[in-house]
Amino acid sequence: MLAHQLAKKRTAEKKLAITVFSFPPDKGNVGTAAYLNVFGSIYRVLQVRSRHRHKINTAMVSRYQ
């Protein structure tokens, strides 16, 4: 989708996906990064999006509160 098409959509029609990579795989280090709080940062992004009237799947968010 082109940026100008996205800009014309209402907030309720937009979707956001957040992907967390694990590298090296199968080492139990999902969401780790030097000196960063990955899951805390994602949670804060979701809080801000919620204040801007984006619908947030609270079942997923509540795990990280």
Backbone bond lengths (Angstrom), bond angles and torsions (degrees), N, CA, C in turn:
res aa  C-N    CA-C-N  psi(-1)  N-CA   C-N-CA  omega(-1)  CA-C   N-CA-C  phi
1 M - - - 1.447 - - 1.520 108.67 -
2 L 1.292 115.08 137.30 1.454 120.46 179.46 1.522 110.91 -79.41
3 A 1.322 116.56 152.39 1.461 121.69 -175.99 1.528 112.23 -58.48
4 H 1.325 117.68 -39.16 1.474 118.46 -178.46 1.530 111.23 -69.31
5 Q 1.332 118.02 -28.33 1.459 120.76 175.76 1.527 110.30 -70.59
6 L 1.302 116.14 -39.92 1.457 120.72 178.28 1.524 110.83 -65.80
7 A 1.309 116.66 -39.00 1.464 120.93 -179.38 1.524 111.77 -63.35
8 K 1.315 117.52 -28.58 1.467 121.21 -178.86 1.527 112.67 -80.77
9 K 1.307 117.62 -16.92 1.469 120.67 -178.61 1.522 110.63 -74.06
10 R 1.325 114.71 148.56 1.464 119.85 173.41 1.532 108.22 -72.05
11 T 1.308 115.58 155.47 1.463 120.67 -179.53 1.526 111.23 -54.75
12 A 1.318 116.81 -41.67 1.464 120.87 -177.58 1.525 112.50 -64.57
13 E 1.306 118.13 -20.03 1.463 121.88 -179.43 1.521 113.23 -90.62
14 K 1.311 117.63 -10.04 1.465 121.44 -177.32 1.519 110.42 -89.22
15 K 1.318 116.15 149.15 1.463 121.78 177.97 1.523 109.46 -129.66
16 L 1.315 115.06 147.24 1.450 121.91 -179.64 1.525 108.28 -127.62
17 A 1.303 116.31 132.69 1.467 120.95 175.67 1.522 108.39 -117.50
18 I 1.311 115.95 136.07 1.464 121.63 177.00 1.526 107.30 -115.62
19 T 1.307 116.20 126.14 1.463 121.83 -179.14 1.521 109.59 -113.00
20 V 1.320 115.93 131.71 1.456 121.45 177.32 1.528 107.37 -113.87
21 F 1.310 116.10 122.36 1.457 121.34 -178.47 1.523 111.12 -91.22
22 S 1.298 115.54 152.42 1.457 122.26 175.67 1.524 107.63 -122.41
23 F 1.326 116.90 116.07 1.454 119.55 178.78 1.517 109.51 -142.26
24 P 1.260 120.65 132.25 1.462 126.45 -7.11 1.519 110.14 -68.71
25 P 1.331 117.09 149.36 1.455 120.99 -177.21 1.531 112.23 -63.68
26 D 1.316 115.28 152.01 1.471 123.13 176.32 1.526 113.98 62.81
27 K 1.328 117.44 26.33 1.461 120.28 178.16 1.529 111.84 -110.17
28 G 1.363 117.03 4.72 1.459 120.23 176.60 1.512 114.09 73.22
29 N 1.311 117.76 23.40 1.463 119.96 -176.68 1.532 111.70 -116.51
30 V 1.332 117.29 39.55 1.468 120.82 179.97 1.519 109.45 -64.50
31 G 1.310 116.40 129.53 1.455 121.81 175.61 1.503 115.18 75.36
32 T 1.311 118.31 20.06 1.456 119.72 178.62 1.527 109.76 -95.76
33 A 1.299 115.07 146.13 1.460 121.94 176.44 1.527 106.89 -159.91
34 A 1.297 116.57 143.57 1.468 121.11 -175.98 1.528 110.78 -58.06
35 Y 1.324 115.96 120.35 1.463 124.14 175.19 1.525 114.12 62.88
36 L 1.325 117.91 19.44 1.463 120.89 179.39 1.525 110.37 -120.09
37 N 1.328 115.94 143.88 1.453 122.29 175.15 1.529 106.31 -100.82
38 V 1.315 117.06 85.64 1.464 122.58 -172.36 1.522 111.75 -59.37
39 F 1.329 117.54 -53.42 1.457 119.64 -176.48 1.524 111.83 -69.99
40 G 1.305 117.23 -33.86 1.462 120.19 175.07 1.520 111.19 -64.15
41 S 1.318 116.67 -39.34 1.466 121.08 178.19 1.528 111.53 -66.47
42 I 1.312 116.68 -42.38 1.468 120.32 177.24 1.519 109.78 -62.16
43 Y 1.325 116.80 -42.55 1.466 120.67 178.45 1.530 111.02 -59.25
44 R 1.329 117.13 -43.50 1.469 120.41 179.57 1.528 111.57 -65.58
45 V 1.323 117.28 -37.59 1.471 120.61 175.75 1.526 109.76 -60.46
46 L 1.325 116.78 -44.31 1.461 120.18 178.88 1.521 112.04 -64.65
47 Q 1.328 117.73 -36.60 1.465 120.71 176.34 1.527 110.87 -61.70
48 V 1.320 117.02 -45.91 1.468 121.08 -179.98 1.522 110.25 -63.90
49 R 1.321 116.96 -44.29 1.471 120.31 179.40 1.515 110.04 -60.85
50 S 1.321 117.48 -37.95 1.461 121.70 178.69 1.534 110.62 -63.09
51 R 1.316 116.61 -40.94 1.470 120.03 177.92 1.527 111.89 -66.32
52 H 1.328 116.94 -22.44 1.467 121.54 176.98 1.526 111.39 -95.65
53 R 1.331 115.16 23.16 1.467 123.50 173.88 1.520 115.55 68.92
54 H 1.305 117.71 24.12 1.458 119.73 171.10 1.523 107.66 -83.44
55 K 1.310 116.79 138.77 1.456 121.20 177.78 1.528 107.86 -77.74
56 I 1.323 116.45 125.68 1.464 122.18 -177.88 1.518 108.24 -112.86
57 N 1.321 116.92 135.48 1.453 122.08 175.73 1.520 107.85 -73.09
58 T 1.327 116.75 97.54 1.473 120.86 -173.53 1.519 112.59 -68.80
59 A 1.316 117.95 -19.75 1.478 119.43 177.53 1.525 109.69 -62.94
60 M 1.330 117.49 -36.77 1.450 121.24 179.20 1.523 111.43 -78.95
61 V 1.316 117.73 -37.41 1.466 121.78 -176.34 1.512 110.75 -69.02
62 S 1.317 118.17 -38.64 1.460 121.32 -173.09 1.532 113.19 -61.39
63 R 1.327 117.96 -21.11 1.470 120.60 178.93 1.526 112.20 -66.44
64 Y 1.330 117.42 -23.91 1.463 120.77 -172.30 1.509 113.01 -108.92
65 Q 1.328 118.10 10.00 1.464 120.27 179.89 1.504 110.15 -81.21
